[in-house]
Amino acid sequence: MDNYHIISSETLDIVTIYNIFKLNKKLKLSEELTRKISQCKAYLDTKISDNKAPMYGINTGFGSLYNVKISESDLTKLQENLVMSHACGTGDRVPESIVKVMLLLKIQSLSYGHSGVQLKTIQRLIDFFNNDIFPFVFKQGSLGASGDLAPLAHLALPLLGKGKVVHYDEECDAASILEKFNWEPIKLEAKEGLALLNGTQFMSAYGVYLLLMSHKTSYLADIIASISLDAFDGRLDPFHDLVHAVRPHPGQRKVARRFNELLKGSELISREKAHVQDPYSFRCIPQVHGATKDTLDFVERVILTEINSVTDNPNIFCEEDLIISGGNFHGQPLALALDYLKIAMAEIGNISERRIFQLVSGLRGLPPFLVDNPGLNSGFMIPQYTAASIVSANKQMATPASVDSIVSSNGQEDHVSMGANAATQAYDLIRNVERVIAIELMNASQALEFRRPLKTSPLLESFLVEYRKFVPFIKEDEVLHDDIEASIQFLKDVEIEIEELFLNNYGLN
């Protein structure tokens, strides 16, 4: 069982999810949850046979059709129709890495024994996960309330032998993949289609993936900003712990202490300075980068609550003998958190672009645009344009999606979260921030060469040695697109221990 993750009632966290994927672990249900799933299903079956009263989504229509009673003989058809009719996604396909997280989180949520699904339905989702079978899911179509209906409908379609999947990079019809593995299509029973479609696993899966992206990008932004600080002949005084002890935001103090560690032993940072202050984009790094880290901490708490929750509807409580129609599928907590994440990460890009601008401005003994023979050579003039363009695009995407709502389902679903839009926007925005800090690294490393023979810290010098294997010092004008792309790839390839990224204890006691 070493290469298995046991789905249990224990809390699922981001590091555990990361390790499931890194170690390519397979999933297996615990005996406890297997029992709960079976007990809940048996309770629901008894309830349906003993009680002819309308129960939403079990023997009624959906949304504004909640008053339409469905005969017992049509309950399977009702659930299958629901899945097929709601598979209305469009746009680009969701990356397979995120679809795999969706599968994991849907399995987790259905396994608590409050959803009334068949054990074999959950087991088939586990089969998909364990065999790297990824349904086609599309980015557009979810309003982030009533659950992520369209994306989750596409996730569920292959259970019925419908839709398309990817298996080891090969696209194929779901029917053929079921035949390959000798699996029968799942025959959905009462409430199962609704349980599969109601839920926030599209937003949550993006949220998990975005947290991993954001923590790594934030960490790299610290390293790159420390190189910029040294290359700009900046001061370390604003990073003194006493400054941050009197305004003790955890992220701010963490960043200040990290910069002291990163720049330890630097010949540049320790030399006497002719100036008494640096521009805000350098002096206020702890305050800006730190506020983003505190935001990530908040977003992580929201995501952790969500991925360890039951988010379909109605909820079944066997011991209390209750079936309750509620609204746990509403994505408002996620929508607000993802919008906050967008704003926080956009600021990492904003302040990075300002440091790029300062580095190319011909200040503090650096040549204009960081090149010999400026005039004949334009040097690093236009990478700053590129960064500015990206930052501007991010400002537009950082506009909160959650402030919008559109009435749907004939007025029954009259307030929606738009959290799915926040999730996909955040993905594009954070990718943009990766590009901006890559351009900053290119500029900072170039500027540092004009400070030779003085060196930065041993730690940063070793980082730059690795970077120079990708991007050389630019002596005269060349096609800088290639160097920008190489810088982006370098940052993607940098390995950082996951535990370093997810330190919940800031160590400030």
SEZA-728425 format. One line per field, with one value per residue (C-alpha): x, z, y; residue number from 0. Coordinates in Angstrom, 1 decimal. Example, Ala and Ser with C-alpha at 12.3 -4.5 7.8 and 13.67 -1.06 7.14 Angstrom:
residues 2
c1 = (12.3,13.7)
c3 = (7.8,7.1)
c2 = (-4.5,-1.1)
pos = (0,1)
END
This chain:
residues 509
c1 = (0.0,3.1,2.1,-1.6,-3.3,-6.2,-9.3,-10.5,-12.1,-8.7,-8.3,-6.8,-4.2,-2.3,1.0,-0.7,-2.3,1.1,2.7,-0.1,0.8,4.5,4.7,2.0,0.0,-3.1,-6.3,-8.1,-11.2,-10.8,-13.1,-14.7,-15.8,-16.8,-19.2,-20.5,-21.1,-23.0,-25.1,-26.1,-27.1,-29.2,-30.9,-31.8,-33.2,-35.4,-36.5,-37.6,-39.5,-41.2,-41.9,-43.7,-43.5,-41.4,-37.7,-35.8,-33.4,-34.3,-37.8,-38.3,-37.0,-34.1,-33.7,-36.9,-38.5,-38.3,-42.1,-42.3,-42.7,-40.9,-42.1,-40.0,-39.5,-37.9,-35.4,-32.4,-33.4,-33.8,-30.3,-28.7,-30.7,-29.3,-25.7,-26.2,-28.2,-25.7,-22.6,-22.6,-19.0,-17.1,-13.8,-10.4,-10.0,-9.0,-5.4,-5.2,-3.3,-6.3,-8.8,-6.9,-7.3,-11.0,-11.3,-9.6,-11.7,-15.0,-14.1,-13.2,-16.5,-18.7,-17.0,-18.2,-21.5,-23.9,-24.5,-26.4,-24.3,-23.5,-20.2,-19.4,-19.9,-17.2,-15.0,-15.3,-14.0,-11.1,-10.5,-10.3,-7.8,-5.7,-5.4,-4.8,-8.1,-9.0,-12.4,-12.6,-13.6,-14.0,-13.1,-16.3,-19.8,-19.9,-21.5,-20.0,-23.3,-25.6,-22.1,-19.8,-22.5,-21.2,-17.5,-18.7,-21.2,-18.3,-16.3,-19.2,-20.1,-17.5,-19.1,-22.0,-19.8,-20.3,-18.0,-14.3,-11.3,-7.5,-5.5,-1.7,-1.9,-4.3,-7.7,-10.6,-14.3,-15.3,-17.2,-13.9,-12.0,-14.7,-14.4,-10.6,-10.8,-13.8,-16.0,-19.8,-21.2,-22.5,-26.3,-27.1,-29.6,-31.7,-29.8,-26.5,-26.4,-27.2,-24.4,-21.9,-22.9,-23.5,-20.2,-17.4,-14.6,-13.9,-13.2,-11.5,-9.2,-8.1,-7.7,-5.3,-3.3,-3.2,-2.0,1.0,1.7,1.3,3.5,6.3,6.0,6.0,9.1,10.9,9.9,11.7,14.9,14.8,13.9,17.0,19.2,17.6,18.2,21.9,22.2,20.6,23.0,20.1,20.1,19.4,18.3,14.6,14.8,16.0,13.9,13.2,11.4,9.0,8.7,6.8,4.4,4.3,2.3,3.6,4.3,6.1,8.4,9.0,10.0,12.4,14.1,14.3,16.1,18.7,19.3,19.4,21.9,24.2,27.8,27.1,29.9,27.5,24.9,27.5,29.4,28.9,26.0,25.9,22.1,20.0,16.8,15.7,12.5,9.4,9.7,12.8,12.3,8.8,9.4,8.6,5.3,4.2,5.5,4.5,0.9,0.7,2.0,-0.6,-3.3,-2.1,-2.4,-6.0,-6.8,-5.2,-7.6,-10.6,-9.5,-8.7,-12.2,-13.7,-11.9,-12.8,-16.5,-19.7,-20.8,-23.6,-27.3,-29.5,-27.5,-28.4,-28.1,-28.8,-28.5,-30.8,-33.2,-33.1,-32.7,-32.1,-32.0,-29.5,-26.9,-23.4,-22.8,-22.6,-19.1,-19.1,-16.3,-14.1,-15.1,-14.1,-10.8,-9.9,-10.5,-8.4,-5.7,-5.8,-5.3,-2.5,-0.6,-1.1,0.7,3.8,3.9,3.2,6.1,8.4,7.8,8.7,12.0,12.6,12.0,14.4,17.2,17.0,16.8,20.6,20.7,23.4,26.1,24.3,24.3,21.0,19.0,21.8,23.9,27.3,27.0,23.5,22.1,23.7,22.2,18.7,19.6,16.9,14.6,11.8,11.6,10.3,7.6,6.7,6.5,4.4,1.9,1.6,1.1,-1.6,-3.4,-3.2,-4.8,-7.8,-8.1,-7.7,-11.1,-13.2,-15.4,-17.5,-19.1,-21.1,-24.1,-26.6,-30.0,-30.4,-32.7,-35.8,-35.1,-34.7,-30.9,-31.0,-27.6,-24.4,-20.8,-18.9,-16.1,-15.3,-14.4,-12.3,-10.5,-9.7,-8.7,-6.4,-4.6,-3.9,-2.9,-0.4,1.1,1.6,3.3,5.7,6.6,7.1,9.5,11.4,12.0,13.1,15.6,16.9,17.4,18.7,21.3,22.4,22.7,24.7,27.4,28.1,29.0,31.8,34.2,32.0,29.8,26.4,25.9,27.2,23.6,22.5,25.7,25.0,21.4,22.8,25.4,22.5,20.5,23.5,23.3,20.0,20.6,24.0,25.1,23.9,26.8,24.9,21.4,20.0,16.5,15.5,12.3,14.5,16.1,12.8,11.4,14.5,14.1,10.5,11.5,14.3,11.9,9.5,12.3,13.5,12.8,11.7,10.8,7.0,7.4,9.3,6.3,3.7,5.1,2.0,4.1,6.0,8.5,8.1,7.4)
c3 = (0.0,0.0,-3.3,-2.4,-0.8,1.3,0.9,4.5,6.9,7.6,6.4,2.9,2.6,-0.2,0.6,0.6,-2.8,-4.2,-3.0,-4.5,-7.8,-7.4,-6.4,-8.8,-6.0,-6.7,-4.6,-2.4,-0.2,3.5,5.1,7.1,4.1,2.1,4.9,5.1,1.3,1.4,4.5,2.9,-0.4,1.5,3.6,0.4,-1.3,1.7,1.9,-1.8,-1.5,1.8,1.0,-2.1,-1.2,-3.5,-2.6,-4.7,-7.3,-6.2,-7.6,-9.0,-11.8,-11.3,-10.9,-11.7,-12.5,-8.8,-8.6,-11.4,-9.9,-11.6,-11.6,-9.9,-13.2,-14.8,-12.0,-13.9,-17.1,-15.0,-13.7,-17.1,-18.8,-16.2,-17.0,-20.8,-20.8,-18.5,-20.5,-22.2,-21.6,-24.3,-24.9,-24.3,-22.5,-18.9,-18.4,-17.6,-14.4,-13.1,-14.3,-12.3,-9.2,-10.0,-10.0,-6.6,-5.0,-6.4,-5.0,-1.6,-1.4,-2.4,0.0,3.2,3.0,2.6,-1.1,-1.7,-4.6,-5.4,-4.2,-7.8,-9.1,-6.8,-7.5,-11.3,-10.6,-8.7,-11.7,-13.9,-11.5,-11.0,-14.8,-15.9,-17.8,-18.0,-19.3,-21.6,-19.4,-20.8,-19.2,-19.9,-18.7,-14.9,-13.0,-9.7,-8.1,-8.2,-8.3,-11.3,-13.3,-16.9,-16.1,-13.7,-16.2,-18.6,-15.9,-15.3,-18.9,-19.4,-16.5,-18.9,-21.8,-23.4,-24.2,-24.8,-22.6,-22.8,-21.9,-22.0,-24.4,-26.7,-27.3,-27.6,-27.1,-23.5,-24.9,-26.3,-23.0,-21.1,-23.6,-23.3,-19.6,-19.8,-17.7,-18.1,-18.2,-14.9,-14.6,-12.5,-9.8,-7.8,-7.0,-8.5,-11.5,-9.2,-6.7,-9.6,-11.0,-7.8,-6.2,-6.4,-7.6,-10.8,-8.7,-5.9,-8.3,-9.9,-6.3,-5.3,-8.5,-8.2,-4.6,-5.7,-8.6,-6.4,-3.5,-5.9,-7.9,-4.7,-3.4,-6.7,-6.7,-3.4,-4.8,-8.0,-6.1,-3.8,-6.9,-8.2,-4.9,-5.0,-8.7,-8.0,-5.2,-2.7,1.0,3.5,6.3,5.4,6.0,9.6,11.9,14.3,11.5,11.1,14.8,15.2,12.4,12.8,9.8,9.5,5.8,6.0,8.7,6.8,3.7,5.6,7.3,4.0,2.3,5.1,4.6,0.8,0.9,3.6,2.5,-0.3,-1.1,-2.8,-0.1,2.7,0.9,1.9,0.1,-1.4,-1.1,2.1,0.6,-2.2,-4.3,-2.9,-5.3,-3.4,0.0,0.5,-0.8,2.7,2.9,-0.6,-1.1,2.6,2.1,-0.8,1.4,4.0,1.3,0.2,3.8,3.9,0.5,1.6,4.6,2.4,-0.1,2.7,4.1,0.7,-0.4,2.9,2.6,1.1,-1.6,-3.5,-2.8,-1.2,1.8,3.4,7.1,7.9,11.6,11.9,9.3,7.3,3.6,3.4,0.3,1.0,-0.9,-0.2,-3.9,-3.9,-4.7,-2.9,-0.4,-3.3,-5.6,-3.0,-2.2,-5.8,-6.5,-3.5,-4.9,-8.3,-6.7,-4.5,-7.2,-9.7,-7.1,-7.3,-11.0,-10.6,-8.2,-10.2,-13.4,-11.4,-10.4,-14.0,-14.9,-12.3,-13.5,-17.1,-16.2,-16.2,-12.4,-9.8,-12.3,-14.4,-18.2,-19.8,-20.8,-19.3,-22.4,-23.6,-26.5,-25.7,-28.8,-31.2,-29.0,-27.5,-25.0,-22.4,-23.4,-24.8,-22.3,-19.9,-22.5,-22.5,-18.8,-18.7,-21.2,-19.2,-16.0,-17.6,-18.8,-15.2,-13.8,-16.1,-15.1,-11.4,-11.5,-9.2,-10.9,-7.7,-7.9,-10.9,-10.9,-13.6,-13.0,-14.4,-14.3,-14.9,-11.7,-9.3,-9.4,-8.9,-7.4,-8.6,-7.5,-10.8,-9.0,-12.0,-14.0,-11.1,-11.2,-14.9,-14.8,-11.8,-13.8,-16.7,-14.4,-12.4,-15.6,-16.6,-13.2,-13.9,-17.2,-15.5,-12.8,-15.5,-17.3,-14.0,-13.5,-17.0,-16.2,-12.6,-13.8,-16.6,-14.2,-11.8,-14.4,-14.5,-10.7,-11.3,-9.8,-6.7,-6.0,-4.5,-1.8,-2.4,-2.4,-5.1,-7.1,-7.2,-8.4,-11.1,-12.2,-12.9,-14.7,-16.9,-18.3,-19.9,-20.6,-21.2,-20.5,-23.5,-25.0,-27.9,-29.4,-30.3,-30.4,-26.8,-27.2,-27.0,-23.8,-22.2,-23.0,-21.7,-18.5,-18.1,-18.7,-16.1,-13.4,-14.3,-13.9,-10.6,-7.9,-4.5,-1.6,-1.1,2.6,2.2,0.2,2.7,6.1,8.1,11.1,10.2,13.0,14.5,18.2)
c2 = (0.0,2.3,3.9,4.3,7.3,6.1,8.3,8.6,11.1,12.6,16.2,16.5,19.2,20.8,19.1,15.7,16.5,17.6,14.3,12.2,13.7,13.9,10.2,9.2,7.6,5.6,6.0,3.5,4.0,3.3,0.7,3.5,5.5,2.4,1.6,5.2,5.3,2.0,3.0,6.3,4.6,2.0,4.7,6.7,3.6,2.8,6.4,6.4,3.2,4.2,7.8,9.1,12.8,15.0,15.1,17.7,16.2,12.7,12.3,15.8,17.9,20.3,24.1,25.9,22.5,21.4,21.0,18.4,15.0,12.1,8.5,5.9,4.1,7.2,8.0,6.6,8.4,11.6,11.4,10.5,13.3,15.7,14.8,14.9,18.1,20.0,19.0,22.4,23.5,25.3,27.1,25.7,22.4,22.4,21.1,17.4,18.1,20.2,17.6,15.0,17.2,17.5,13.8,13.5,16.3,14.9,11.4,13.0,14.9,12.0,9.6,11.2,9.4,12.4,12.1,8.9,7.6,4.0,2.6,1.5,5.1,6.4,3.4,4.1,7.7,6.1,3.8,6.8,8.5,5.4,4.8,8.4,8.6,12.3,13.4,16.4,19.3,22.8,26.1,28.0,27.3,27.4,30.2,29.0,28.2,25.2,23.8,23.8,22.2,22.2,21.3,18.5,17.2,16.7,15.1,12.6,11.9,9.1,7.2,6.7,5.8,9.2,12.2,12.0,11.3,11.5,8.4,8.6,11.5,9.7,11.2,8.7,8.2,7.2,4.2,2.8,3.3,1.5,-1.4,-1.4,-1.9,-4.2,-1.8,-1.5,2.0,3.2,3.1,6.1,5.7,8.3,11.5,10.3,12.7,15.6,14.5,14.3,17.7,19.7,20.7,23.1,20.8,22.8,26.0,24.0,22.1,25.3,26.7,23.9,24.3,28.1,27.9,25.7,28.1,31.2,30.0,29.1,32.3,34.4,32.5,33.1,36.7,37.1,35.6,37.7,40.9,40.3,40.1,43.3,45.1,44.2,45.1,48.4,49.1,49.1,49.3,46.4,48.8,48.5,44.8,45.1,43.0,45.9,47.8,44.8,44.0,47.2,46.3,42.6,41.3,37.7,37.8,41.1,39.8,36.5,38.4,40.7,37.8,35.9,38.9,39.0,35.3,35.6,38.5,37.2,37.6,39.9,42.3,44.7,45.0,45.6,48.4,52.0,53.7,57.2,57.4,57.2,55.8,53.5,53.8,52.1,49.2,48.2,49.7,48.3,44.8,43.3,45.1,44.3,40.8,40.0,41.1,38.7,35.9,36.7,36.6,33.2,32.0,33.2,31.6,28.3,28.2,28.7,26.1,23.5,24.0,23.5,20.4,18.7,19.5,18.0,20.4,18.6,18.9,17.7,16.5,13.2,12.6,9.0,9.1,12.1,10.6,13.8,14.8,18.5,20.7,23.5,25.6,24.1,24.1,27.9,29.1,32.4,31.6,30.4,33.3,35.9,34.1,33.6,37.3,38.2,35.8,37.6,41.0,39.8,38.1,40.9,43.1,40.8,41.6,45.3,45.9,43.6,45.8,48.9,47.4,46.5,50.1,51.4,49.0,50.2,53.9,54.6,55.2,54.5,53.9,51.4,52.1,53.1,50.0,47.8,47.6,48.9,51.4,52.6,54.3,51.9,49.2,49.5,46.8,46.1,48.9,46.9,44.0,46.6,47.5,43.8,43.6,46.8,45.3,42.1,44.1,46.2,43.0,41.6,44.8,44.1,40.4,41.3,43.0,40.9,38.4,37.9,41.3,40.1,37.8,36.8,35.3,31.8,28.8,30.9,32.9,30.0,30.4,34.2,34.8,33.1,33.5,33.6,31.9,29.7,32.9,34.0,30.7,30.7,34.4,33.7,30.9,33.2,36.1,34.0,32.7,36.3,37.1,34.2,36.0,39.4,38.1,36.1,39.5,41.0,38.1,38.8,42.5,42.0,39.4,41.7,44.7,42.7,42.1,45.8,45.7,43.2,42.3,42.8,39.9,39.3,36.6,33.1,31.8,34.2,33.7,29.9,30.6,32.9,30.3,27.9,30.7,31.5,28.0,29.1,32.8,34.5,38.0,40.2,42.1,43.7,43.6,40.3,38.6,39.0,36.9,33.8,34.9,35.8,32.4,30.7,32.7,31.7,28.0,28.3,29.4,26.6,24.1,25.4,22.8,24.1,21.9,21.9,22.2,25.4,26.8,25.8,26.9,27.6,28.6,31.7,31.0,34.5,33.5)
pos = (0,1,2,3,4,5,6,7,8,9,10,11,12,13,14,15,16,17,18,19,20,21,22,23,24,25,26,27,28,29,30,31,32,33,34,35,36,37,38,39,40,41,42,43,44,45,46,47,48,49,50,51,52,53,54,55,56,57,58,59,60,61,62,63,64,65,66,67,68,69,70,71,72,73,74,75,76,77,78,79,80,81,82,83,84,85,86,87,88,89,90,91,92,93,94,95,96,97,98,99,100,101,102,103,104,105,106,107,108,109,110,111,112,113,114,115,116,117,118,119,120,121,122,123,124,125,126,127,128,129,130,131,132,133,134,135,136,137,138,139,140,141,142,143,144,145,146,147,148,149,150,151,152,153,154,155,156,157,158,159,160,161,162,163,164,165,166,167,168,169,170,171,172,173,174,175,176,177,178,179,180,181,182,183,184,185,186,187,188,189,190,191,192,193,194,195,196,197,198,199,200,201,202,203,204,205,206,207,208,209,210,211,212,213,214,215,216,217,218,219,220,221,222,223,224,225,226,227,228,229,230,231,232,233,234,235,236,237,238,239,240,241,242,243,244,245,246,247,248,249,250,251,252,253,254,255,256,257,258,259,260,261,262,263,264,265,266,267,268,269,270,271,272,273,274,275,276,277,278,279,280,281,282,283,284,285,286,287,288,289,290,291,292,293,294,295,296,297,298,299,300,301,302,303,304,305,306,307,308,309,310,311,312,313,314,315,316,317,318,319,320,321,322,323,324,325,326,327,328,329,330,331,332,333,334,335,336,337,338,339,340,341,342,343,344,345,346,347,348,349,350,351,352,353,354,355,356,357,358,359,360,361,362,363,364,365,366,367,368,369,370,371,372,373,374,375,376,377,378,379,380,381,382,383,384,385,386,387,388,389,390,391,392,393,394,395,396,397,398,399,400,401,402,403,404,405,406,407,408,409,410,411,412,413,414,415,416,417,418,419,420,421,422,423,424,425,426,427,428,429,430,431,432,433,434,435,436,437,438,439,440,441,442,443,444,445,446,447,448,449,450,451,452,453,454,455,456,457,458,459,460,461,462,463,464,465,466,467,468,469,470,471,472,473,474,475,476,477,478,479,480,481,482,483,484,485,486,487,488,489,490,491,492,493,494,495,496,497,498,499,500,501,502,503,504,505,506,507,508)
END
